[in-house]
Amino acid sequence: MSVLDTIAGFHADLTAIRRDIHAHPEIGFTEHRTSDLVARELTALGIEVHRGVGGTGLVGVLTRGNGPGAIGLRADMDALPIEEANDIEYRSQTKGVMHACGHDGHTTMLLGAARYLATEGKFNGTVNFIFQPAEEGLGGARAMLADGLFERFPCDFVFGMHNRPGLEIGKFAIRPGAMMAGGGFFDIKVTGRGSHGARPEESTDPVLTACHIVAALQSVVARNVPPMDTAVLSVTSVIGGDAYNVIPQTALIRGTARAFKTEVMNLVEESMKRVASGVAAGFGATVEVDFRHLFAPTVNDPAQTEEFCQAAAVLVGEANVDANGPALMGSEDFSFMLEKVPGAYINIGNGDTVGSNPVHNPSYNFNDDALPLGSALFATLIERKLPRDTME
C-alpha cells in the first residue's frame, strides 16, 4: 500500500482534528489549547514531545534506526483576528478570531505525517516535527530560534508547506531561490499644530500633511527601486482627528512594504524616511517613522527544492508539480528558519472551486481534501531523504 493510500485510511480522523482546531482558533503566542492537542496526539504515537519552545511552540522528536541524518518538518498553529463569515458547523467559537490562513490544516497535515511515520514509516534517522506559534507577524519563528531550536534539535534540512487557494487539489507549486517576499510594517506619526476647524490659518494641519505624504510615498517604488527588482509599498490606514470642527495635533499613517531582497527593503525604508520628513518639513510639521522588518525573504535552497519536487511527483505525477511557480509578494516567517538551515517551502493546492476564497478573508476555509496529500508529501520526503537501506 502506498504512503498516500495508508494516510487516506485515516483521512476522517485528520478531518476531525482539523475541524476541532478550526472551531477553537488562538492568536499567536496564546495557542495553549492547540499546543495541548498536538502534544496529546504526538504522545499517543510514542513521539518524544518538548513543550514551551519559543513560548507555545513545541517539537516532537522521532528517531528510527541509527542513521545520523535529521530532518525538520514545520507547521504553523496560530489564527487571525478576523470574525468568521462561514456558516459551517465547526465555525469559530471565539468571537473575532478565525483560522483564515489555513494553519489549522497545516498543523493537521504535519500530525498526519507524524502518525504515518511513527506507525508505518520506513526511514533511518531523526525527524523533528516543529509546531510553530505566532507566524502572523508576531515573530514566532524568531522566538523558537532564540530558544535554541536548531541547537536543541539539530536539523540537516528543514521543510515547510502552505496551502494556496485557486490551485487545484492534487497540485503543488514551488520555485528555487526567492519564493516569497520579505515584509515589514510601518507607522508614520505626523505632528503639527491643532486648531479650530474654522481657523485653519492657526494650525499646521497634520491631516493635510499626511495626505501629501501618502501620495509622495508612491514615488518610492516607482523612482527609487531599480526596475529589475520588485517591491510593494502599501499605505493601509490613515488616522487623524475625532471631531468635525477640530484640526488635530497629530495624524498616523500605517502600512506594509514587501521585497524579495533585504537590500531592497532597506532602500525602501531609507527612502520612506527621507520622503516623509521632506514633505512634512514643507508643511511645517514633523514626522516619526517606525519601520519594522518582520519577515525575511523566503529563499529555497535549489537542491532541496528539487528533492521536494521529486517527492511531490511520486504522489501526483510530474505534470501536477509546478517546479518554477510564481514568486509571491506575501511573506512567511519560516524564512528565518531557512536562513539558519537549508531547505524549501512548497505550496499545496487548496482548490479552485471549494477552498478558493483567498487567505485572510472571513469566508476562507481550508479544504480537507488536501489533508492526505500534505501529510503524504512530508512522509514521502522523509522516506526519500532518510532511506532505511542506510541502516548499519
N, C-alpha and C positions, 0 to 999 in steps of 0.2 A: 504494500500500500504506500502511495506517495505521501510526502510531508503534507501537501495540501489536502489530500483525502483524509488523512488522520485528523488534522485540525478541523476539517469540516464536520467531523463526527461529534465535536463538542461546540459547534457554532452556536447552538441555543444557549449554552452556558455563558459564552462570551457576550452574547447579545444581552442576557440578563444583567451581567456585570456592568456593561457599558451603559445601559439604561438606568441602572441604580446610581451610577456616578453622575449621569446627566441630571437626574432628579435632585441631586444634592451637591450643587456646584459650590466651590470655595475659591475666593480670591487668593492671589499669591501670598505665600507665607502663612496662610491660615488653612492649608489643606490637611487638617488633622484627621477628619473622617476618611478622606481619600487615602491618606497615608496608612491609616489603620487597616483599611480594606486591602490595600496592596500587601502590607506586611502579613496579614492573615492568610491571603492566598499563597504567597511565597512560602510561608512557614509550613502550610499544609502540604506543599510539594517537597519538603525537605531541603529547601534552599536557605542558606545562611543569610540572615537579614541584619542589616546595620541601619539603625534609625538615626534621625537628627543630623543628617549630613547637609549642611547648608540650611539649617532651620527645619522645615518639614520634609526635606528630601530624604530618600533612602536608597540603599544599594543592596541588591541581592547577589550573592556570590555562589556560583555553581561550578564545581570542578569535577572533571571526569578524566580518569587515566593519569598519566604522569607527564603529559606534554607541557612545555614551558610557556606556550603561547597564551595570550589573554586578550579578549575582545570585549569592548564596551558597547552596549546597546542602550540607547537613551530614549525616554519618552517624557513629555511634559504633562503636568497634572492640573494646572490652575485654570480658572474660569475668568469671565469678564464682567465688568459692572454694567450689564445690559438687561433690561426687562424682556423676558422671552415672550414672543408673539405666537409661538406654535401652540396649537390646540391638540395636544397629544397626552396620552395617559401618564407618561413619565416626564411631563414638562417640569421645569424647575420649581422646587418647593421653597426656594429662597428668593424673596422679593428683590428685584433689581440686580440679580446675579444669574448668569446662564453660561453654559458651555457653548459659546458662539464661535469657537475656533476649532473644535474637534479634539481637544485634549482628552476628553473622556474616551474617544476612540483610540487615540494614540496610547494611552495608559493600558487600555484593554488589549490592544494588539500585542504590546510587549508582555502582558500577562499570559496571553495565548502562546507566544513563543516560549516563555518560561515553562509553561505546562508541558508543551511538546518536548522540549529539551531535557526536562527533568525526568520524564517518563519514557520517552522513546528516542531521545537524541543520540546520534551516532557521531560523537566528536571526542577529541582528546585535547584537553586544556581547560582553561577557565573562561567563563562568561560572567561579566559584571553587568547586571541589569540595573541601569541608572534611572531612577524615577525622580525627575527634577521639579522643584516648586517654582512658582513665580517667573514664568517665561515672559509674561506680557508686560515688558518694560520695567519690571521691578528688580531685575538683577539676580534671578535665581541661579543661573549658570555660574556667575562670578562668585556667588555665595558658596556654592558647592566646591568650586576650585579653591577658594580661600580656606575652606575647611579641609583641604588636603585630599581632594577627590582622587587625583591620579597618583599621589604619593601613597595613600592608603590602599587604593585599588588600582594597581598599575595596569595599563592597557597598551597593547601594541598599536591598536587601531580602535576608532570609535565611530559608530554609525547612528544616524537618526532618520526619521521619516515624518512627513506631514501630508495630510490629505489635501487634494486640490479639487474644489468644486468645478464642474464643467468638463473635467477629464473623465472619460468613461470608466466604469468599473472594469477591472481587469487590465488596465493600462498603467504604466509607470513613466515618469519623466525625470531626467537628471541631466546635468552637464558638468564637464570638468572645469576647474577654475572657479571664478566668482559666479555663484548661483543666485545669491540674494544680496541685497544692498546692506551696507551699514546704515545705521539710523541714529538720529538724535532728536531731542525735544528742545524747544527754546521758549523763553519768556523774555519779553522786552517791556520793561516798565518805563513809561513816558511821564515825566514830571514837569508840569507847567505852573500856572497860577490860576486858581479858581476865581470865579466872579459870578455876579448875577447874569442870567442869560440875556437880559435886556441891555447889558452894558459890556459887550464883548471887548471893547477897547481897553477895559481894565484887566483883561485876562491875558494869559499865554495859554491858548487853548490846546490841551493835550489830546483831545479827540481829533481835532483837525490835523494836528501833528502826526498822530498815529495813522490816520488815513493816508497821508502822504508817504509815511514810512512803508506801509503795506504796498503801495503802488511801486515805490522805488526798489523794494526788495525783489521785485520780479526781474530786475536787471542783473541780479547776482548770477543766476544760471545762464541767462541769455548773453551776458557780456563779460563774465569773469571766468566761467568754467570752459576749458578747451572743448571745442565742438566734438572731438573724438571721444570725450568722456561723457558719462551720463550722471546727472544729478537731478533731484527734485527738491524744491523748497515750497512748502505749502503753509500759508497762514490759515489757521483753522478757527481762530477765536479772536475777537476784538471786544474788550470790555471797558466801558468808561461811563461814569455818571449814574445817578439814581433818580434824578428829578428832571421834569421838563424845563424848569426855569433856572437851572444851576449849571454853569460850566464847571466841571470838576477840576480837582487839583491834579489827578493822575488818570492814566489810561493804561491798559495792559494788552499786549499783543502776544498770542501764543501760536505755536505750530510745530511742524516737524520738517526735517531735512533728511534726504537719503542719497547715498552714493556708493559706487562699487569699489572705491579706493579710499583708504584712510587719508591720503594726502589731499584728495578732492574734498572730503568732509572738512578737513582743516581749512582749506581755501574758502569754502562756503561760510564757515564760522567767522573767519577774519573779515571777509567781505561784508557779511551782515553787520558786524560791529561798526565797520567804517561807514557804511551807508546810513545805518540808523543814527549814529552820532552826528554825521554831517547834516542830515535832513533836520534832526531835532535842533541843532545849533542854528540853522537858518530860520527857525520859528521862535528862537529864544528859549527853547525847552532843553531838557537834559534827558538822557536815557541810561538805563542799566540793562545790560544784556546778559542773560544766564543761558548758556548753551551747554547741554548735557549730552555727551556721547554715550548712548545706551546700548548700541549694538555694533559689533564689528562686522565687516562684510563676511558673508558665509562663503568660504573658499574650499571647494572639494579637491582633494588630492587626486590627480589623474589616474594613478594606478588603482586606487581604491574605488574610484568611480566606475572604472571598467569592471572590477570584480562585482560591484553591486549590480551593474547592468547584466552581467552573465548570470548571476543568481536569479534575477527577475525573469530573464529569458527562459530559464529552466521551468519556471512556473507558468508563464503565459505566452512564451514564444517571442522571438526577436522582433517580430512585427508590432508587438504591443509594448515595446520598450523604446522610448524616445531617448537616445543616448546623447543628444545635443539639444535638449529642451531650452525654452526661453529663459533668459536671466530675468529675475523678478525684483521689483522695486520694494517689495515688503522686506522686513527684517526678521531675524531669528537669533536668539542669544545662544543657541547651540554653536554659533560661530566662535565663541570664546573657548569652547572645548576643542574645536578644530584648530585653534591657534596653538594648543598645547600638544595635541596628539593627532597624527594624520588620520583621515577618514573621509566620509562622504555623507551627504544628505540627499534623500530622494523624495519625490512626490508620488503619492499613490492616488489613483482616481477615486473621487467621491461620487461620481455620477454626473451625467449630462442631462438628466431629467430629475429624478429623485436625487436629492443631495446636491443640486446645482446652485442653490442660493449661496451668495458669497459669504465668506467668513466675516466675522464681526458684524453680522446682520441679525436682527432679532428673530428672523424666520429661518436662520441657518439650522441644519441638523446633520449630524454625522450619519453616513449611510452604513447600516450594519452589514450590508453585503460585502463591504471592504474588509471586515474583520479577519476572516480566514486568510485572505491574500496577504495582508500586512504581517500577520503572525508567521505565515509560511515563508515569507521573504526573509525575515530576521532569522528564522530557524535554518533555512537553506543556506544562507550566508555563513552561519556558524559551522555547519557541517562541511562546507567547502573550504573555509579558511582554517579550520582546526580538524583536519581529516583524522579519522580513527586509525587509519593504517600507519600512522606515525608512532603508535604506541610501541614502547620498548619491551 
